[in-house]
Amino acid sequence: MKSIQSNMLQSISTFFNKSFFKSKKNVTVLWIIATLVAILPKFLRDKYNNYLIYKNVFWHVVHKTPLYTEYPLEYFDRNHYGPIFSMVIGPFALLPDYLGLILWSLVTTGLILWAIHKLPLKEIQIVIVLWLCFNEYLIAAQSFQVNALMVFIIVMSYVFIDKKQDFWSAMLIALGTFIKLYGIVGLAFFFFSKNKPKFIFSLVFWSLVFFVAPMLLSSPEYIIERYVEWFNRLIVKNGTNVELGSYQDFSIMGVVRRFTNNATIPNTPFLIGGLLLFGLPYLRISAYSNKKFQLLLLASVLIFTVIFSSGSESPTYIIAFVGVSIWYVLQSVPKKKWVNGLMIFAMILTSFSHTDFFPESFVVNYVRPYSLKAIPCIIIWFVIVYQMLTEKFESEFKQPIIQTK
């Protein structure tokens, strides 16, 4: 096993040691080109159901029809996003499908790239993060989902606080919460704010804005009714997510439910335990100004959001994998064998398990039924929590692996 890992690492190192692979511009352009190539077959085969759901959120709000019921003549499945999403998707919904979905894909790709580029890391570290996330992003891009947008919202929520731009951080947190609830995890960065009263005021302001804004497309009565409808729909969806045969529940709870073949195991004990572990590093107040500590928390937030959600499915893991990649580049150089081993484990089982690299029979019979995609991310999240609790963090981080801005 050790020789296999050593040979694999040597091959990867030799391959990526070329100047082409060290260029942030090159990998960025490749992301954009690969996104277009990846979505083209989906469009040609009319496999863009998620986009049809999204664009019709706009039209249903405009026409004041129910947002969370089934529309079998328009698409299958249901909408699960908040009313504010009608304004986010509106500019794309007004266009022909072929143009709207291409622009939607390019915009969301641009946003996730922008967020990763803005991380307070050295350029080579950003390049490594982009390469590590490349395959996982292609999986997400082909689903036309909002996961790339959620990565942008969560990462930039931290970046804006780091740059002392609390107003814009609060805006993204409120927007993400009103779109998919995931955005609320941005509150984890509150303690890094240098102006907490401004942050709180901004959060209240933007929450009111995003609550009221969809009313401009319809009416106050309609939107308020939709929020009630949304809440009820999410409760029902959680019940369907935990079914043992569903394509969701790639979570820590899902792993336990599926290995024990018991769909009645509740989320609550896991969420309580997870929140307690997640919150323990906050006891290290003196580390708050340390960039490595902050970025480890960002990685923890990105992974936590996915592995403790029963709604997590394969395309959702771009959120977690950005966190895994940030964790990896923060590890001291040269990387320890167990660090490289965990990263390879994550690449194989999380990133490549839902691709043609794995036989379909293995995916159908093992990966999906046991939520195996989640396991590497779960392990790495526990490692992050341990490191945040035990590592020595100076009040000002001065190690050369991170550039402070």
C-alpha positions in Angstrom: 0.0 0.0 0.0 2.8 2.4 0.9 4.7 1.7 -2.4 1.5 2.3 -4.3 0.9 5.6 -2.5 4.6 6.6 -3.1 4.5 5.8 -6.8 1.2 7.6 -7.2 2.5 10.7 -5.5 5.7 10.6 -7.5 3.7 10.3 -10.8 1.4 13.2 -9.8 4.3 15.3 -8.7 6.2 14.8 -12.0 3.1 15.5 -14.1 2.1 18.7 -12.3 5.7 20.0 -12.0 5.4 21.5 -15.5 5.0 25.3 -15.8 1.6 25.0 -17.5 0.1 23.4 -14.4 1.5 26.1 -12.1 -0.2 29.0 -13.9 -3.4 30.4 -12.3 -4.4 31.8 -15.6 -4.1 28.4 -17.4 -6.2 26.5 -14.9 -8.8 29.2 -14.7 -9.2 29.2 -18.5 -9.4 25.4 -18.5 -12.2 25.5 -15.9 -14.2 27.8 -18.2 -13.6 25.7 -21.3 -14.3 22.4 -19.5 -17.5 23.8 -18.1 -18.8 24.6 -21.7 -17.7 21.2 -22.9 -19.3 19.4 -20.0 -22.7 21.1 -20.3 -23.0 20.8 -24.1 -24.0 17.1 -24.2 -26.5 17.8 -21.4 -28.2 20.5 -23.5 -28.1 18.5 -26.7 -29.8 15.6 -25.0 -32.3 17.9 -23.2 -30.9 16.9 -19.8 -31.1 20.2 -18.0 -34.1 19.7 -15.8 -32.6 21.6 -12.9 -32.3 24.7 -15.1 -36.0 24.4 -16.1 -36.9 24.3 -12.4 -34.8 27.4 -11.8 -36.1 29.5 -14.7 -39.7 28.7 -13.8 -39.2 30.0 -10.3 -39.1 33.4 -11.9 -42.2 32.8 -14.1 -44.2 31.3 -11.2 -43.5 34.3 -9.0 -44.5 36.6 -11.8 -47.7 34.7 -12.5 -48.4 34.2 -8.8 -48.7 30.5 -9.0 -47.5 28.0 -6.3 -43.7 27.7 -6.1 -43.3 24.3 -4.5 -45.9 22.1 -6.2 -45.2 19.7 -9.1 -45.4 21.0 -12.7 -45.0 17.7 -14.8 -45.6 19.6 -18.1 -42.6 21.9 -17.3 -40.2 19.7 -15.4 -40.0 16.8 -13.0 -39.2 17.1 -9.3 -39.9 20.3 -7.4 -38.4 23.7 -6.6 -36.8 23.9 -3.2 -35.4 27.4 -3.2 -36.7 30.6 -1.6 -38.7 33.3 -3.4 -35.6 35.6 -3.7 -34.2 33.1 -6.1 -36.7 34.3 -8.7 -34.7 37.6 -8.8 -31.4 35.8 -9.1 -32.5 33.6 -12.0 -34.7 36.3 -13.6 -32.1 37.7 -16.1 -31.4 34.1 -17.4 -35.1 33.1 -17.4 -35.9 35.9 -19.9 -33.5 34.4 -22.4 -34.0 31.3 -24.7 -33.1 28.1 -22.8 -29.9 27.4 -24.7 -28.5 30.9 -24.0 -29.9 31.2 -20.5 -28.4 27.9 -19.3 -25.0 28.6 -20.9 -24.8 32.1 -19.3 -26.0 30.6 -16.0 -23.2 28.1 -16.1 -20.6 30.6 -17.1 -21.7 33.1 -14.4 -21.7 30.5 -11.6 -18.3 29.2 -12.8 -17.0 32.8 -12.8 -18.3 33.3 -9.3 -16.7 30.2 -7.8 -13.4 31.0 -9.6 -13.5 34.6 -8.3 -14.1 33.4 -4.7 -11.2 30.9 -4.8 -8.9 33.6 -6.4 -9.7 35.9 -3.5 -8.6 33.5 -0.8 -5.7 34.9 1.3 -3.4 32.2 0.0 -0.3 32.2 -2.2 -0.9 31.9 -5.9 0.5 28.4 -6.1 -1.8 27.3 -3.3 -4.8 28.7 -5.2 -3.6 26.9 -8.3 -3.5 23.6 -6.3 -7.0 24.2 -4.9 -8.3 24.8 -8.5 -6.7 21.6 -9.7 -7.9 19.5 -6.8 -11.5 20.8 -7.3 -11.5 20.5 -11.1 -13.2 17.1 -11.5 -15.6 17.7 -8.6 -16.7 21.0 -10.2 -17.4 19.3 -13.6 -19.8 17.0 -11.8 -21.5 20.0 -10.2 -21.5 22.0 -13.5 -23.4 19.2 -15.3 -26.2 19.4 -12.8 -26.8 23.1 -13.4 -27.4 23.5 -9.6 -26.6 26.4 -7.3 -23.7 24.7 -5.5 -21.1 26.9 -7.2 -23.1 29.9 -6.1 -23.2 28.6 -2.6 -19.4 28.2 -2.6 -19.1 31.8 -3.7 -21.4 33.0 -1.0 -19.7 31.1 1.8 -16.1 31.8 0.8 -16.8 35.5 0.0 -18.7 35.9 3.3 -15.3 35.1 5.0 -13.2 37.1 2.5 -15.3 40.3 2.9 -15.0 40.0 6.7 -11.2 39.5 6.3 -11.1 42.7 4.3 -13.3 44.5 6.9 -16.2 44.8 4.4 -18.8 43.6 6.8 -21.7 45.2 4.9 -21.1 42.9 1.9 -20.4 39.8 3.9 -23.8 40.3 5.6 -25.4 40.8 2.2 -24.1 37.4 1.0 -25.0 35.6 4.2 -28.6 36.9 4.0 -28.9 36.2 0.3 -27.6 32.6 0.7 -30.0 32.0 3.6 -33.0 33.2 1.6 -32.0 31.1 -1.4 -31.1 27.7 0.2 -30.6 28.1 3.9 -27.0 27.0 3.5 -25.8 30.6 3.5 -26.6 30.9 7.2 -23.3 29.1 7.9 -21.5 32.4 7.0 -22.4 33.5 10.5 -19.5 31.3 11.6 -17.2 34.1 10.7 -18.9 36.7 12.9 -16.2 36.5 15.6 -13.6 37.5 13.0 -15.4 40.8 12.4 -13.7 44.0 13.6 -17.0 45.9 13.6 -19.7 43.5 15.0 -22.4 46.2 15.5 -22.1 47.1 11.8 -22.2 43.5 10.8 -25.4 42.9 12.8 -27.1 46.0 11.5 -26.1 45.1 7.9 -27.5 41.6 8.4 -30.8 42.9 9.6 -30.9 45.4 6.7 -30.2 42.8 4.0 -32.6 40.3 5.5 -35.4 42.8 5.2 -34.3 43.7 1.7 -34.3 40.0 0.5 -37.5 39.3 2.3 -39.3 42.1 0.6 -37.6 42.2 -2.8 -39.6 39.3 -4.5 -42.7 41.3 -3.7 -41.7 43.6 -6.5 -42.4 40.8 -9.0 -45.7 39.7 -7.4 -47.3 40.9 -4.2 -46.7 40.9 -0.4 -49.5 38.5 0.2 -48.3 36.0 -2.4 -44.6 36.1 -1.2 -45.6 35.6 2.5 -47.7 32.6 1.6 -44.7 31.2 -0.4 -42.4 31.4 2.6 -44.9 29.3 4.6 -45.2 26.9 1.6 -41.3 26.8 1.4 -41.0 25.9 5.1 -43.5 23.0 4.8 -41.9 21.7 1.6 -38.5 21.5 3.2 -39.9 19.4 6.1 -41.4 17.0 3.5 -38.2 16.9 1.5 -36.1 16.0 4.5 -38.3 13.0 5.0 -37.7 11.8 1.4 -34.0 12.5 1.6 -33.5 9.9 4.4 -35.1 7.1 2.4 -32.4 4.4 2.0 -32.8 4.4 -1.8 -32.6 8.1 -2.4 -29.9 9.9 -4.3 -29.5 12.3 -1.3 -28.3 11.9 2.3 -24.6 11.7 1.4 -24.0 12.8 5.0 -22.6 11.5 8.2 -26.2 10.6 9.2 -26.8 8.9 5.9 -23.6 6.8 6.3 -24.9 5.5 9.6 -28.5 5.1 8.4 -27.4 3.1 5.3 -24.7 0.9 7.0 -27.3 0.0 9.7 -30.1 -0.2 7.1 -32.3 1.9 9.4 -33.9 5.0 7.9 -35.6 5.9 11.2 -32.3 7.1 12.8 -32.9 10.9 13.4 -30.7 13.8 12.4 -30.9 15.6 15.7 -28.3 13.8 17.7 -25.8 14.1 14.9 -26.5 17.8 14.4 -26.2 18.5 18.2 -22.9 16.6 18.4 -21.6 18.1 15.2 -22.4 21.7 16.4 -20.7 21.0 19.7 -17.5 19.8 17.9 -17.7 22.6 15.4 -18.0 25.2 18.2 -15.2 24.0 20.4 -12.4 25.8 18.4 -14.1 29.1 19.2 -12.8 28.7 22.8 -9.4 29.6 21.4 -10.1 33.3 21.3 -6.4 34.3 21.0 -6.2 32.5 17.6 -9.0 34.5 16.0 -6.6 36.9 14.2 -4.5 34.0 12.9 -5.0 33.5 9.1 -4.4 29.7 9.3 -7.0 29.3 12.0 -9.4 31.4 10.1 -8.9 29.4 6.9 -9.2 26.1 8.7 -12.5 27.4 10.1 -13.6 28.2 6.5 -12.6 24.7 5.4 -14.6 23.3 8.4 -17.7 25.4 7.5 -17.6 24.3 3.9 -17.4 20.6 4.8 -19.8 20.8 7.7 -22.4 22.4 5.5 -22.5 19.2 3.4 -21.7 16.3 5.7 -24.4 17.4 8.2 -27.1 17.9 5.5 -29.5 15.1 4.6 -30.1 16.9 1.3 -26.5 16.4 0.2 -26.0 14.6 -3.1 -23.1 14.1 -5.4 -23.1 17.6 -7.1 -23.3 19.2 -3.6 -19.8 18.0 -2.8 -18.1 20.8 -4.7 -18.9 22.8 -1.6 -17.2 20.3 0.7 -14.3 19.6 -1.7 -13.3 23.3 -1.8 -13.0 23.0 2.0 -11.0 19.7 1.7 -8.6 21.4 -0.8 -8.1 24.5 1.4 -7.3 22.2 4.3 -4.7 20.4 2.2 -2.8 23.4 1.0 -2.7 24.7 4.6 -0.7 21.7 5.8 3.0 22.2 6.3 5.4 21.5 3.5 6.6 18.8 2.8 3.3 17.2 3.3 3.2 14.3 5.7 2.4 10.9 4.3 -0.9 10.6 6.1 -2.0 14.1 4.8 -1.2 13.0 1.2 -2.9 9.7 1.9 -6.1 11.4 3.1 -6.1 13.7 0.1 -5.7 10.8 -2.3 -8.5 8.9 -0.5 -10.7 12.0 -0.9 -9.9 12.3 -4.6 -10.6 8.6 -5.3 -13.7 8.0 -3.2 -15.3 11.5 -3.1 -14.3 13.1 -6.4 -14.0 10.2 -8.8 -16.5 7.7 -7.4 -19.3 9.2 -9.4 -17.4 9.2 -12.7 -16.6 6.7 -15.4 -13.4 5.9 -13.5 -15.6 3.6 -11.3 -17.7 0.8 -12.8 -21.3 1.7 -12.7 -22.1 -1.5 -10.9 -19.8 -0.5 -8.0 -21.5 3.0 -7.8 -25.0 1.5 -7.9 -24.3 -1.3 -5.4 -21.9 0.3 -3.0 -21.0 4.0 -3.4 -24.6 5.3 -3.5 -26.3 2.8 -1.2 -23.8 3.4 1.6 -23.1 7.1 1.0 -19.4 6.3 0.6 -18.7 9.6 -1.2 -19.1 11.3 2.2 -16.6 9.2 4.2 -13.3 11.0 3.2 -14.8 14.4 3.9 -16.1 13.2 7.3 -12.7 12.0 8.3 -11.0 15.2 7.1 -13.5 17.4 9.0 -12.7 15.6 12.2 -9.0 16.1 11.5 -9.6 19.9 11.0 -11.5 20.2 14.3 -8.6 18.3 16.0 -6.0 20.6 14.4 -7.9 23.7 15.4 -8.0 22.5 19.0 -4.4 21.3 19.3 -2.1 23.3 17.0 -0.2 26.3 18.2 -1.5 29.4 16.5 0.4 32.7 16.9 -1.8 35.8 17.3 -0.3 37.0 14.0 0.3 34.2 11.5 3.7 34.6 9.9 4.4 31.3 8.2 5.3 31.7 4.5 2.6 29.3 3.2 0.0 32.0 3.4 0.2 35.6 2.3 -1.7 38.0 4.4 -3.4 40.9 2.6 
